[in-house]
Amino acid sequence: MARRALLEFEKPIVELEQQIEQIRQLARDSEVDVSQQLLQLETLATRRRTEIFESLSPSQKIQVARHPQRPSTLDYIQVISDEWVELHGDRRGSDDQALVGGVGRIGDQGVVLLGHQKGRDTKENVARNFGMASPGGYRKAMRLMDHADRFGLPILSFIDTPGAYAGVLAEEQGQGEAIAFNLREMFRLRVPVLATVIGEGGSGGALGIGVADRLLMFEHSVYTVASPEACASILWRDAGKAPVAAEALKITGPDLLKLGIVDQVLPEPSGGNHWAPLQAAETLKAALLEHLGELQQLGEADLLEQRYAKFRRMGRFLEGGTPDPSPSA
């Protein structure tokens, strides 16, 4: 069994669990009844885990979102779909491993599923380019979305990337154009589009598959225009100020729900999705089916109009000092 990667604030929980396991082993060896002590320690461990994860700062939520054991796109697809066939290639000579997709079935409903894919270890992360898709990845995603549109299949996308790949080759191959093309084309899709931020949603790399009728987000995921490290480097020329930037950027679920960017924040198991991935997948599946049922009640024209209106609302703002238009008493 692979050793669990630990975040600094998780260590007290793990230490308690180690104590519990030691007492269990002692009880097995000596046949002493320690059930009462075990119950007390297990209750304490559960309470401490809940307290820690309910009070995470934005910078700590980023650590959870980037956790190497956090469930990935393929993990969720394998659990929530009853049938799944991965499709490869953008039909232009590329098959980006950082963005995966294919056709599947959830119950009796055929769907197209796609999303960013990170690796579990360094070797797999290199193969997946750490979830940073190239232009070919976004073109593959658009090919799959066109397939969904042609055959009337709802689209489920899973966002988990620090951002689109910014290497020289990606720029030469038209990274900006590929993402901009997806942004435009996703608005004209005639089928429901549901996107979920399952980990880290960064910059245009996230938006390239994120123009959706409903945007969901897990409790300890983050969604941001730029990583806090990049923001701190730009503003203060000091990446060490990333925690300050994370607070100011409003990247967490509750903040984005209040701003009208996301439509629902999904609760995570105590300790985060990496502690109970199957429970997280069931939560996601239930939410997707609920929203999909609502969207399928809409006609094609209403679906397109509501999608357009949703993103138009995000552009509204009030400048400081704008006078109250109502007449004074």
C-alpha positions in Angstrom: 0.0 0.0 0.0 1.4 3.4 -1.0 2.3 5.7 1.9 -0.2 8.6 2.3 1.3 12.0 1.6 0.8 14.2 4.7 0.0 17.9 4.8 1.4 19.7 7.8 -2.0 20.3 9.4 -2.9 16.6 8.9 -0.1 15.3 11.1 -2.0 15.6 14.5 -4.8 13.5 13.0 -2.4 10.8 11.7 -0.6 10.7 15.1 -3.9 10.0 16.8 -4.7 7.2 14.3 -1.3 5.6 14.8 -2.0 5.6 18.6 -5.4 3.9 17.9 -3.8 1.3 15.7 -1.1 0.6 18.4 -3.8 0.1 21.0 -5.7 -2.3 18.7 -2.5 -4.3 18.1 -1.8 -4.4 21.9 -5.3 -5.6 22.6 -5.0 -8.4 20.0 -1.8 -9.5 21.5 -2.8 -9.4 25.1 -6.6 -10.0 24.8 -7.3 -7.0 27.0 -10.6 -5.2 26.6 -9.7 -1.6 25.5 -12.9 -0.9 23.7 -13.7 2.1 25.9 -10.3 3.7 25.3 -10.5 3.1 21.6 -14.0 4.7 21.4 -12.7 7.8 23.1 -9.7 8.1 20.9 -11.7 7.5 17.7 -14.2 10.1 18.8 -11.4 12.6 19.5 -9.7 11.9 16.1 -13.0 12.4 14.2 -13.7 15.7 16.1 -10.2 16.9 15.5 -10.3 16.1 11.8 -13.6 18.0 11.5 -12.3 21.0 13.4 -9.2 21.2 11.3 -10.9 20.9 7.9 -13.7 23.3 8.8 -11.3 26.1 9.6 -8.8 25.8 6.7 -7.4 29.1 5.3 -7.4 29.7 1.5 -3.7 28.8 1.3 -4.4 25.5 3.1 -7.3 24.7 0.8 -4.8 25.0 -2.1 -2.7 22.4 -0.4 -5.7 20.1 -0.1 -6.7 20.8 -3.8 -3.2 19.8 -4.9 -2.9 16.7 -2.7 -1.3 13.9 -4.7 -3.9 11.4 -3.4 -6.9 13.6 -4.2 -9.2 11.7 -6.7 -8.6 12.6 -10.3 -10.8 12.8 -13.4 -10.3 9.1 -14.3 -11.0 8.1 -10.7 -14.4 9.8 -10.7 -15.3 8.6 -14.2 -14.6 5.0 -13.2 -16.9 5.3 -10.2 -19.8 7.4 -11.5 -20.2 5.8 -14.9 -21.6 2.4 -15.6 -19.8 2.2 -18.9 -16.8 4.2 -20.2 -14.8 4.2 -23.4 -11.9 6.6 -23.7 -11.4 8.3 -27.0 -8.0 9.6 -28.2 -6.6 12.3 -30.4 -7.5 15.7 -31.7 -7.4 14.5 -35.4 -4.6 16.9 -36.0 -1.7 14.7 -35.0 -1.9 15.1 -31.2 -3.2 13.0 -28.3 -2.5 15.1 -25.1 -2.3 12.9 -22.0 -3.0 15.9 -19.7 -6.6 16.0 -20.9 -8.7 12.8 -21.2 -12.2 12.1 -22.4 -14.6 9.7 -24.0 -18.2 8.5 -24.1 -19.9 6.8 -21.2 -23.2 5.9 -19.6 -24.6 6.8 -16.2 -27.6 4.5 -15.7 -29.6 4.8 -18.9 -28.1 8.2 -19.8 -25.4 8.4 -22.4 -22.9 11.2 -21.7 -19.5 12.6 -22.8 -17.0 12.9 -20.0 -13.7 14.8 -20.2 -11.3 16.5 -17.9 -7.8 17.3 -16.8 -5.7 14.4 -15.6 -2.8 14.6 -13.1 -0.5 11.8 -12.0 -0.1 10.1 -8.7 3.7 10.2 -8.7 6.5 12.1 -10.4 6.8 9.6 -13.3 3.0 9.7 -14.0 2.9 13.5 -13.5 5.6 14.0 -16.1 3.7 11.8 -18.5 0.5 13.8 -17.8 2.4 17.1 -17.8 1.1 17.7 -14.3 -2.4 18.2 -15.7 -1.4 21.2 -17.9 -3.0 20.6 -21.3 -1.4 21.6 -24.6 -3.3 23.1 -27.5 -3.9 19.5 -28.7 -5.6 18.7 -25.5 -8.1 21.5 -25.8 -8.7 20.6 -29.5 -9.3 17.0 -28.4 -11.8 18.3 -25.8 -13.6 20.4 -28.4 -13.8 17.4 -30.8 -15.4 15.3 -28.1 -17.8 18.2 -27.3 -18.8 18.4 -31.0 -19.4 14.7 -30.9 -21.7 15.2 -27.9 -23.5 18.0 -29.6 -24.1 15.9 -32.8 -25.5 13.0 -30.9 -27.4 14.8 -28.2 -25.2 13.7 -25.3 -24.8 15.9 -22.2 -21.3 16.9 -21.4 -19.7 16.4 -18.0 -16.3 18.1 -17.6 -13.9 17.9 -14.6 -11.5 20.7 -14.0 -8.2 20.0 -12.2 -5.2 22.0 -13.5 -2.8 24.7 -12.4 -3.2 26.2 -15.8 -2.7 25.6 -19.5 0.8 24.6 -20.5 2.8 27.7 -21.1 5.9 26.2 -22.8 7.4 27.6 -26.1 6.1 24.7 -28.1 2.5 25.2 -26.8 2.7 28.9 -27.8 4.0 27.9 -31.2 1.1 25.5 -31.6 -1.5 28.2 -30.7 -2.3 27.7 -27.1 -4.2 31.0 -26.8 -6.2 30.4 -30.0 -7.1 26.8 -28.9 -8.6 28.0 -25.6 -10.3 31.0 -27.1 -11.9 28.8 -29.8 -13.3 26.5 -27.0 -14.7 29.5 -25.1 -16.6 30.6 -28.2 -17.7 27.2 -29.4 -19.0 26.0 -26.0 -21.6 28.8 -26.0 -23.3 27.3 -29.1 -23.5 23.7 -27.8 -27.1 22.5 -27.9 -26.7 20.0 -25.0 -26.4 20.5 -21.3 -22.8 21.2 -20.1 -21.9 20.6 -16.4 -18.4 21.4 -15.1 -17.0 20.5 -11.7 -13.8 21.8 -10.1 -12.5 18.6 -8.5 -9.1 20.0 -7.4 -7.3 23.1 -8.7 -9.0 25.3 -11.3 -6.3 27.6 -12.7 -6.6 30.4 -15.3 -7.5 29.8 -18.9 -6.5 26.2 -18.6 -9.6 25.7 -16.5 -11.9 27.9 -18.6 -11.0 25.9 -21.8 -13.4 23.2 -20.6 -15.4 25.4 -18.1 -18.0 27.3 -20.1 -21.0 25.4 -18.6 -24.6 25.7 -17.8 -23.8 24.7 -14.2 -20.5 25.0 -12.5 -20.0 22.9 -9.4 -17.1 22.9 -7.0 -15.9 20.7 -4.2 -15.6 22.3 -0.8 -11.8 22.2 -0.6 -11.2 22.9 -4.3 -10.0 26.3 -5.6 -10.8 28.3 -8.7 -8.7 31.2 -9.6 -7.6 33.5 -12.5 -4.0 33.0 -11.5 -2.2 30.9 -8.9 -1.5 32.8 -5.6 2.2 32.2 -6.2 2.0 33.9 -9.6 -0.2 36.7 -8.3 2.2 37.4 -5.4 5.2 37.4 -7.8 3.4 39.9 -10.1 2.2 42.3 -7.4 5.0 42.1 -4.8 7.8 40.3 -6.6 7.7 37.8 -3.8 6.1 34.4 -4.2 6.3 34.0 -0.4 3.3 36.3 -0.1 1.1 33.7 -1.8 -1.0 33.2 1.4 -1.9 36.9 1.3 -2.7 36.7 -2.4 -4.8 33.6 -1.8 -7.0 35.5 0.7 -7.4 38.5 -1.6 -8.2 36.4 -4.8 -11.4 34.9 -3.3 -10.6 31.4 -4.7 -12.7 29.2 -2.3 -16.1 27.8 -2.8 -18.1 30.0 -0.4 -16.5 33.2 -1.8 -17.2 32.1 -5.4 -20.7 31.0 -4.6 -21.4 34.5 -3.1 -20.0 36.1 -6.2 -22.2 34.1 -8.5 -19.3 32.3 -10.2 -20.2 28.8 -9.1 -23.7 27.3 -8.7 -23.1 24.8 -6.0 -20.4 23.9 -3.5 -20.2 20.1 -2.8 -19.4 19.0 0.7 -16.4 16.8 1.2 -15.9 13.9 3.6 -14.3 14.8 6.9 -10.6 15.1 6.1 -11.1 15.9 2.4 -11.8 13.8 -0.7 -8.5 11.9 -0.4 -9.6 10.4 2.9 -12.8 8.9 1.4 -12.8 9.0 -2.4 -15.8 6.7 -2.9 -17.9 8.9 -0.7 -16.8 11.9 -2.7 -17.7 10.2 -6.0 -21.2 9.4 -4.7 -21.7 13.0 -3.7 -20.6 14.2 -7.1 -22.7 11.7 -9.0 -25.9 12.7 -7.1 -25.3 16.4 -7.7 -24.6 15.8 -11.4 -27.7 13.8 -11.9 -29.8 16.4 -10.1 -28.6 19.3 -12.2 -28.7 17.2 -15.4 -32.3 16.4 -14.7 -33.1 20.1 -14.3 -31.3 21.1 -17.5 -32.9 18.4 -19.6 -36.3 20.0 -18.9 -35.2 23.1 -20.8 -35.7 23.6 -24.6 -32.7 24.2 -26.8 -33.3 27.9 -27.1 -33.8 28.4 -23.3 -30.7 26.4 -22.6 -28.6 28.6 -24.8 -30.1 31.8 -23.5 -29.6 30.9 -19.9 -26.0 29.9 -20.5 -25.4 33.3 -22.2 -27.1 35.2 -19.4 -25.2 33.3 -16.8 -21.8 34.6 -18.1 -23.1 38.1 -18.8 -24.0 38.4 -15.2 -20.4 37.7 -14.2 -19.3 40.9 -15.9 -21.4 43.2 -13.8 -19.7 45.4 -11.2 -20.1 48.6 -9.2 -17.4 51.2 -9.0 -16.7 52.6 -5.6 -18.4 55.9 -5.0 -21.2 55.3 -7.5 -24.1 57.4 -6.2 -27.3 55.8 -5.1 -29.8 56.3 -8.0 -32.8 56.4 -5.6 -34.1 59.9 -4.8 -33.1 61.2 -1.4 -35.7 61.8 1.2 
